[in-house]
Amino acid sequence: MFLPQEFIVKKRDKKALTVSEIQQFVQGITDGSVADSQISAFAMSVFFNDLALDENVALTMAMRDSGRRMRWDDLHLPGPVLDKHSTGGVGDVVSLMLGPMIAACGGFVPMISGRGLGHTGGTLDKLSAIPGYDPFPDADRFRRIVKEVGVSIIGQTNDLAPADRRFYATRDVTGTVESIALITASILSKKLAAGLDVLVMDVKTGSGAFMPTFELSKALAERIVRVGNGAGVKTSALVTDMNQSLATCAGNAIETAEAVRYLTGQTRSDRLHEITIALCAEMLLAGGLASDTADAEARLLQALDSGRAAEIFGRMVATMGGPADFVERYAHYFEPAPIVRPVFADAEGFVTATDTRGLGMAVCALGGGRRLATDVLDYRVGLTDLVELGQKIDSKTPLAVVHAATEDSFDEARRRVIEAVSLGASPAARPQQVYCILREGDLARQ
């Protein structure tokens, strides 16, 4: 007979857990036979004692198998099933361009995304700003859209990795969210339930990242790569910079409009373009859709410049219930905020640092982000024209333009923006965008 308390004691005493024990504990999380107090005790034991690689793989797979697993083999897709996941940040609109770009290069992208919480923006919230877009199609429709369009971006359904939902809710209130082993299991259980051939992780580092130091970000990336491959999915990871907003804007409708402008070639900021191409290229390489990095980049630029990626994005929006002419008339479908006003610094100088989390919280203060999961968003609000590290600031150059619903929220956002940007007498060096790429073969040689 399986006794959860004995299982917890084994991890508390740093003894090895078996695959069977882990499976039974996760089954108890799913069916309710394991109490919240027992989940929190196990989480705390892992927080202090970690999980061995085989334990982490077993936990991830058990959580993956706690609900429905997507299948694609019966559809006889003419290309690999690929996805990307980001640990989150500010102005991270990459998924909206990446999915159509990969589809235009022959991949199939069933992307299951989440909503934002705290300072991080959520892909699902950006798409939900589009009138009519239904992020929760039934499974058959989701599969059909992926096959016919090449990409579909939806929200997590209740039957995918249900054990993770209860496990995370317990971790969230017991101070155990930061465990690398449990973060890994949480992320991968949901992604692997989507039936992927390839997963590329974008692990952020810096002032707007969940893991603020490079060392922690790299450790998380390495664990995800090891566990993902151990669970049978070809997994690699990029550690990328989040010391400033990735796009030059932040906010739901605002970022979605930026994605359309990127896909259509109206504007492509250097940082956003570099990260998007790097992640897409890694996906094409891992999926066997390109022979080398140069080939992958050439294919991606062709997908953009030919208009194919923008066309696929428009088809995805239309098949998900949005307007058929969204790409051509996106501005028509987004209501502007009542107040659009620049924010200026109190002094002149060069931007030496940005508190990117602070900028994300400014969007929250405007009503564009959540403090609680139940908060209702105002899709109109956000920040545009955000300054970059190293940029010279004077009396005519705003730190940002604030899009607000009320004077009070504008004042609060203005204060947060000013506090988030540090100025100095000389420009700081701009950080590199991609710090490293981690693949299974490279880690095996370490």
N, C-alpha and C positions, 0 to 999 in steps of 0.2 A: 504494500500500500504506500502511495506517495504522500508524504507529509511535508507541506510547504515549510514548516519551521525547521525541519532537518536540512532541507535544501538551503535555506538562508544561513544556517549555522555553518554549513560546509564552506560557503563563500566567505562568511565572516572569518573563519579560521584558515582561509587561504588554501583550501583543498580544491582539487580539480572537480568540475561538474561534468557529468556525462551528458551525451546528446539526449538520451531518454529523459533524464531529470529536467533538462531545460525545456524539452517539448511538453512535458506534463505541467510545468509551472506556467508556461505560456498558455496552455489550454485552460488552466485555472483562471488566468487573467481574462480570457475570452468568455468563459462560461460563468464567471462570477464566483467560482468555488475558492478562489484565492482572494483574501480580504485586501482592502486598500492599505491597511497597516503592514501587511506582509509584502505587498509590492514596494512600499516605501522603504521597508527594512532591507529588502534585497537591493534596491537602487542605491541605498547608502553604503551597503557592503561593497558593491561594484565601484562606487565613487572612490572609496578608499583603497580597494584592493585590485581594481581593474579586472579585465577578463583576458584570459589567454586567447590567442588567435582562433584556435578551434572552438573555444567557447563562444567567442563573438560571432563566428560564422554560424554556429548552431542556433544562437539566439536570434540572429537576423533571419535565418531560414524558417524558424518556428513562427516568428511574427509574420513573415511573408505568407506562410501557409495557414495563418489563422482565419483567412477569409478567401474570397474568390481570387484566382489567378487568371490574368488575361492570356489568351492563346491567339497566335497569329498564323501558325503553320497551316491551318485548314483554309486560309484565304489565298495561299500560294502567291504571296507578295513577291514581286520581281526584284526586291532589294532588301537590305537588312533593316531591322527595327532598332532605332537609335533614340537616345534621349540625353539631355543635359540637365543638371540640377545645380543651382547656386545656393550657397549658404546665406545669401541675402545681404542687402545693403541699401544704399540710397541712389536713385537714378539708374537702377539696374533693370533696363528694359530689354536686355539682350534676347530673352526667350521669344519675344514677338517677332524679331527678325530672323533669329536662328532657325526656328522651325520651318518656315517657308523656304529659306535658303538651302537647308538640308534636303527638303523635299524636291526642290528644283534640281538637285544633284543626284537624285535617284534613291534617297533614303526615305524611310517611313517613320514618322515621329508621333507616337501616342503620348503626348505630354500631359501628365497629371500634376497640376500646380496647386499652390496654396494661396490663402489670403494673407495680407500683411498684418503684422502685430508689432506695436511699439514703433521704433524708428524705421523699420524695414518696410519697403513696399512689396506688395504681392502681385504676381503676374495675373492672378484671377481677378483682382480688383481693377487692374488696368483694362482688361477685356470687358469686364462688367460695366465699364463706363460707356461701352458701345450700345446704343439702343437696340433691344431685341436679342442681344447675344445671350444664348442659353448655355451656361457652363456645365450643366448637369444632364446631358442626353443619356438615354438608356444605353446599355452595353452594345446592343446590336447596331444602333445608330452611330455610336462612337467608332466601332470597328469599320462600318461602312464608309464613314467620312475619311478615316485614315487610309483606307484602300483607294478611295476615289480621288481624294485631294492630295494625300501624302502627309498631311499633318492635321491634328486636332488637339486643341489645348482646352482641357476641362478641369473641373475641381475634383478633389478626392471624394469618392463615394463611400458610403457606410460599410460596404462589404469588402473593401480593399484594406488589408492589414488592420482589422478592427482591434487587435490586441494593442497596437501601438497607440491608438487613441486613448485608451484607458491608462496605459503605462505612462504616456507623456503627461496626462492630466495630473497624475499622482506626483511625477517628478517635478512638475511645475510649482507645486505648493510645498515641496519638501527639500528644496535647495540642492537638487541633484541633476539639474538640467545640464550642467557643464561637463559631465562625464563623457570623455571621448568615446569610450566603448558604447555607451547608451545612445549618444548622438548618432554614431555610425549605424547601429541597429535600427534606429528610428527612421533615418533617411533612407537606408537601403531596403528596408522591409517594404516600404510603399513603392519605391521605384522598381524593385525586382518583381513585385506583384503585377506590374504592367507587362511582363513577358518580354523584356528587352534582350537583344543580342549584345548591345553596346551601351555603356553609360559613361559619360564624361562629366566629372565634377568640377565646378568652379568654386573653389574655397577662397573666400575673401580674407584679407588681412588688413589691419589698419584701424583708424579711428571710427569708421562706420561699420566695422565687421563684428560678427558675433564673437570670433576669436581675434582679439585686438593685436596680439603679437605674432610675428612671423613664425616663431618656434612652435606655438600652439597650433597655428593654422597648418603648418607643414605636418605636424604630428597627426592632426585630424585627417589631412589629405592622404597620408601614408596608410593610416588605418582603414580608411574607406577603400583605397585601392586593393589592399590585401584581402579585406573581407569580401568585397564585391567579386573579385576573381575567385576567392575560395568558395563563394556561393554559385559559381558557374557563369557569371556574366563578365564579359571583357570590360574592365573598368580602368580608367586612368583619371588623373586629376591635374588641374592647373591651380596654382596659388597665385591670385591676382590682387591688385591693389584696390583698397577702399579707403584711402586717406583723403579722398575728395569724391564728390558725386560723380558717378560714372558718366551719365549724360549731363548735359548742361542745364538740366531741369529735373524737377521732382514733383510728383503729383499724378494722379491716375489718368484723367483725360489728357493732360499735358504730355505725359510720357507716351501715351498711345499715339498721339499726333506726331510726336518725335519719331516713333517707329515707322509710321507711314512715310514721313519725309526721308528717312534713311533708306527705306526700300525703294522709293521712287527716285532717289538721287538728288532730291531738292537740297538736302544738307546732311553731312555725315561728320560729326565731330571726331577728331583724331583718336581720342581715348576710347570712345565707344566702338569705333570701327576696328581698332587694333584688337580689343578683347573679343569682339564678335567673330572676327576672322580667325583668331587663334583657336577659339573653342570649336568653331565649325570645322576648321582644318583637322583638328584632332579627331573629331567625330568621323570625318570622311576617311582618314587614315585607318582608324580602328575598325571601321566597317568595310574596309577593302574597296572603297569607292574612289580612291586616289592612290597614285603610286608613291608620291612623296609630298612634302609640304608645299613645294612650288606648284606641283600639279593641283593640289587641293585648293590653294589660294587662287589659281587661275580659273578653276571651275566655279568657285564662289563668286568671283568678280564677274564672270560671264553670266551667272544666274541673276546678279543684281543689274548689270548694265543692259541685259536683254529685256528686262522687265518681267522675267519669268517669276522671280521670287515675289514681287509685288502682286502679280496676278494670282499666285497661289494663296497669298495672305487674303486677298479679296474674296476668293472662292471659299476659304475657310470661314471667314466672317459670315458670308451669305448662307452657307450650309448650316451654320450654328444659329441661325435666326436673325442675324444682323442685316443691315441694308446692303443690297446688291451693288450699290454704287459708293460704298464707304470709302474706298481708296481714292476715288476721284473727288469726293465731296465731303471728306472727313470733317472739315471745319464747320460745315453746315449742321452736322449732327452733335456738335459739342457746344453746350451753352456756356458762354463766357462768365467768369466771376464778376460780381457787381463792382469790385474794387480791384484795379490793376495799377500798381504804383511802385516805383523804384525805391530801394533802400540804399542810402549812402553811408559810408564810414565817417567817423568824426575826425579822421586824420588821413594824411596821404602816406603812401609807402608801397611796398611790395607784399604780396600775400605769401607768408612764410608757413602757415599751417591752417588747416580747417578742421574743426570738430564736426566730422561728417554725421555722427550720431545726433549732434545738436541741430544740424540742418534737417535731418529726418524728423526730429521732434517739433521743429517749426512747422512742418507739413501737418503733423498731428494736431498742433495747436490751431491750425486753420480748419480742421475738420476733415483732412484728407488721409488720416491714418487712425489706427485704433489704439486706445489704451486698454480696452476690454474687447473680448472677442465679439460681444454683442453690439458694439458701437456701429451706428449707421454712418456711412461715408458721404461726404460732399465731393463728387467727382470733379467739380469745376476748379477747385482750389489747388494751390501749389506754388512752386517757385520756378522761375525761368531766368535765363541769362546769368547763371551762377558763375562767379569768378573762379579762376583756376589758380593752382599753386604756381607761384612765380610771376603772376600777372601784376602789372603796375596799376595802382589805384590812385585816382585823384578826385577832385570835386565833381567831375563830370562822368565818372565811371561808377555805376552802381555795383554793390556787392551782389545784388539779386533784384529781380522784379517779383513782387509779392502779388499773388492772385488770391483775394480774400472775399469772404461773404459779408463780413461786418467790420466796422471800424475797430472794435475791441480785438477781434482776432487778427486784424492787420497789425495793430500795435504790439500784440504778443509775439507774432511772427517776426516783426521788425526787430524787436529786442533780441530774440534768439539768433537771428541771422548775424547781427552785429557782434554778439558774444561768440559766435562760432568761427569767425574769421579773424586770424591774427595777422597783423601787419608789422613789417620791419623795414630797416633802412636799405637792405639789399635782398635780392630775390633768392629764395631757397631753390635748391636743385629739385627738378621735377622727378618724382619717383618713377621707376620702371613699372610698366603695366602688368607684365607676366614675370613673376619671380622665378618660377620653375615649373616643369612638367614632370609628373611622376607616373611611371608605367610599371606594370608588374615585373617585366624583365629587369628593369633597372634596380628595383627594390630587392629582387632575388640575388643580385650580385653584391649587395651591400654587406 
